[in-house]
Amino acid sequence: MAVARIALVQFRLDRLARTVPIEAPWTAARAAKWDAETVGSYLRRTRISSGIGHDLYEMAVRGLFAAELDDVSFLHLLYLVRAHGSINTLFSIEGGSQENMVDGGAGSIAERVAHELGDAVHLNEAVLSIEQRGDRVVVRSAGRIVSAWHAVVAVPPSTVVEMEFDPVLPDDRAGLLRSAVGGMETKTLVVYDEPFWRADGLRGQTAQPNSPAEVTIDGSPSPGPPGCSHPSHSVSSQSASTRSMRASDDVRCSMPSSRDSVLAPRRHPRSSRPRGGTSRGREAAARRTSRRVPSRATEH
């Protein structure tokens, strides 16, 4: 019943999303109504208010927005579904929008741009003001003034309001920037000598709502070792595991053990009996997981 209801909700979301213009989502016929509603209230109306269906949706939305279901505009979710083609594509890893990563890490993009710009990149120069002068833009820091045709402000919204603008930003724009507070999410890179799960026929992808590592993704370089897993947890103010995520020591201990418990090879892959159902089975599972100690782990 839960699976059927989730499938029905996904069908309805896809159908509603098709009415949202990608270039101007606020012009949708019911944009005002949808923007006044949250994803949480919509799911409650569809009777997905508890159980595995609610947990899965909550985990997926927190992963996308790093926010609670009741803090996310329903229109925003519909816009993302429309832009990605379907909610299944939006949430999926293999064949979906979450599939690809940047080889070398996303930071390598900034590093390559900085390398090409050379001395034109100035570090430790916090921008104090941005002024429009005719067809030029003047950007000031404590020790430098730069004049250019355009200025791209690519910093967190909360820091933009600390700058002075001339002319001043419109009230609605400034209000939006002040209220755009980022959520909390913990990501940990667990590095093994090799991606052992691949040899076991596993993909390294897991989903465990309300656990210390809600989602794990195979982040190993292709091809070959080392094996790198990306366990992540979007920290919710109401999450049962929030307390365990506040102490870095807890994170370092719980992440690898949780990960090993779901990625260790199964003794009887086709059996419906839980792994380790007997004393001998539990001992075998313990031996297998004990050999897969991460060589190093880093947190972000």
N, C-alpha and C positions, 0 to 999 in steps of 0.2 A: 504494500500500500504506500509506504514512504517513497519508494523508487518511482512509482507511478505518479505520485503527487509532484515530486521534483521535476519529472519529465514534463508534466503539464505546465508547471510554473515556467520552466525554460521556454516552452513553446509560446506561452503568452508574452514573456519578456521579449522574445525575438520579434513577435508580431507587433508589439507596441513600439519597439525600437525602430522598425522600418518606417514609422511615421515621423521620425526625428531627422530634420535636415542636418547633414554633417557640417556644412559651412556655417549654419546659423541655427543651432539647436533651440535657442530661445524663441524662435518663430513658430515652433510646433504648435498645433492647435490647442493642445492641453499642457503647454509648457509651464504656465503659471501654477497650475494644479500639481503637476508632477514635481516642480521645484519646491513646493511647499510641503511635500511629503518626503519621508525618509525611506530608505530601503527597509529598515526595521519595521516601520508601520505597514509597508506594503506586504511584507512576508507574514505579518500577523493577520492581515486580511485574507491571505491565501491559506491560512491555517498551518503554515510552517512556522510555528512559534516555539517548538521544542523538539527534542529528539535528534537523530542523526542528520536529518535534512536541514534543520536550523543550524546545527554545528558546522556542517560543511559549508553552507552559504556564509556564515559568520566568518569562518576561517578564510574563505576565498576573498570576501570583501575586505577584511582586515589586511590581507596580503597585498591587495591592490591599492588601498587607500591609507593603510596604517591608521584606521579609525574604526569607531564603533558603528554598527549598523544604523543606529539612530542619529549619527552625525553625518551621514552621507545622503546627499540629495538623490532622490529617485530619478530625476531628470539626468543627473550626471551619470548614473549607472546606465541608463538607456542610451545616452550619447556614446558611451564607450562600447556598448554592445553593437550599436549601429556602425560605428567606425571600424570594428573588427569583424563584422559580418554576422556573428552569432555569439551568444553567451558561452556556448561550448568552446568556440575558438578562442574567446577572450580568456577563459580560465585554463585551457589545455596547455600542456607542455609539448608533447610530441605532436607535430602537425598543427600546433596552435601558436598563439601570440607569445607564449612564455618559452618557446623552444630555443631560440638562438641567443648566444652570448658573444661578446666581443673577444676575439682571440688576443690574449695578453691582458685582458681586463679593461673595463671602461676607462680607467685612468690613463691607459696608454694613448687614448685619443687626444687628451689634453697635453700629454707629454710630447706627442708628435707635432701638434700645432705650435707649442712653445718652442720646440727645436727649430721649426721653420721661421718663426718670428724673430728668434735670437734676442738681440739687445732691446728690441721693441717691447719686451715683456718686463714690467716693473713690479717687483714683489714688495710687500710691506708698504703699500701705498693705498691706504683706505680712501675711497672716494668720499669727499665731503659735500660736494654740490655738483649739479648738472644744470647748465644754463643754455637756453636757446637764444642765439643771436643771429637773426635773419635766417640764412640758409646754413648756418654752422652751429655746432654744438660744442660748448666749452665745459670740460670736465676738470674739476679741481681736487687735489689732495693736499695734504699738509705741506708737501715740498715740490709739487709739480702741477703744471697747467697744460692740458692737452686740448687742441682744437681739431675737430674732425667734421666730416659731412654727416655722419651718423654715430649714435652711441647705442650699443646693445647692452642692456642691463641684465646680466645673467647671474644673479645672486638670490639667496632665499628671500621671499617676500618680506619677512619681518625685518630684514636689514635695509630694505629699500626705503622704508619710512624714516630711517635715521638720516637719510640724505636730504639736502635742501634742493628744491627744484624751482626754477624760474623760467616760465610761469609755474605756479604751484599746481600740483596734481589735482584733478577734479575730486570732489568730496567722495563720490561713490568709488572711485579708483583707490583713493587712500584708505577708505573704510574696508575695501576688499583685501588690501594688502595687510592691514592690521589684524584682520580676523582669519587670515590664511595661516593657521598654526600647524606645523608639521606634526604628524603622529609619532609614535614610538615603535621601533622595530629593532630586534636584535638578530644579527646574522653572524654566523660562526663558520669559518673555513676549517674543516677537519681533514688533515692531509695524511694519507696512508702511503706505504711504500709502493703500492700498486692498486688499481681499481679492482679488487678481488671479486666484487659482486658481478662484474661482467663475465668472468669465467664461470660463475655459478648460474649464468643465464638470467641475471637480474639487472634491472635498469638503474637502480640507485635512487628511485623516486618513491617517496612515501608521503602519506598525509595522515596525521594524527591530531584531530582537533583537541584543543585544550591541553596539549602536552608541551613539555619544554621545547621540543623541536617539532612544531606543527607540520612543517614541510621540509623535505630534503630533496636536493636536486644534484645529479651527477655533474660536477663542475670540473672533471678531470680534463687535462689537455688532450687533444686528439692528434695523433695516436699515442698510446703508451703511458707509462707511469710519469709522475706519481698519481695516486688516486686521490681525488679531492671531492669532498661532499660539502654542499651548502645547506646546513640546517638553518632554518630561520623561524622566528617567532614574532608575530606582531603583538606587542604588549598592550593588553586591554586593561583599563582601570577596573574592570569587573572580572578579569580573568582569574581563574583559580590558581594559575601558575605564575602570576605576576610577582608574588613574593619571592619565589625561587630565582627569578631573573634579575633581582636587584643586587645580589652579591656575585661578583665576578667569579669567585671560587666555586659557587654552586653551578654556574654556567659551564665552567671548564670540566667539571666532573659529570654533570648530568647529560650533556650533549652527546659525547661519544658512547656512553653506555646505552642511551635510548636508541641511538642510531644502530649500534651493533645488534640490538635485540630484534630489529625488524629487517636487517639486511643479511644476517647470518644465513648460510645455506641450510636448506631444509633436508632433514633425513628422509622424510617421506613426502615428496612434493604433491603427490596425488591423494594423500590421505586427508580425510576430514578431521582426524584427531589432532587436537592442538599439539604443536611441537613441544617435546619434553613432557609428554603425558605420563611417562614412567620415570622412575628414579634413574634408570640407565640412560633414558633419552635426555633427561635434564643434564646429566653429567657430560654426555657427548656434546650437547649444545654449549655448555659452559666451556669445554675445551676448545671448541671451534671459535667462539667469540673471543676467548682470551688470547688467541694468536693474532687477532686483528686489532692490535693496539695502535692508535694513530701515532705517527712519528712526530707530528707537531700540530698545534692548533692555534689559530689566531682569531680574535674577535673584532667585529666592526660595529 
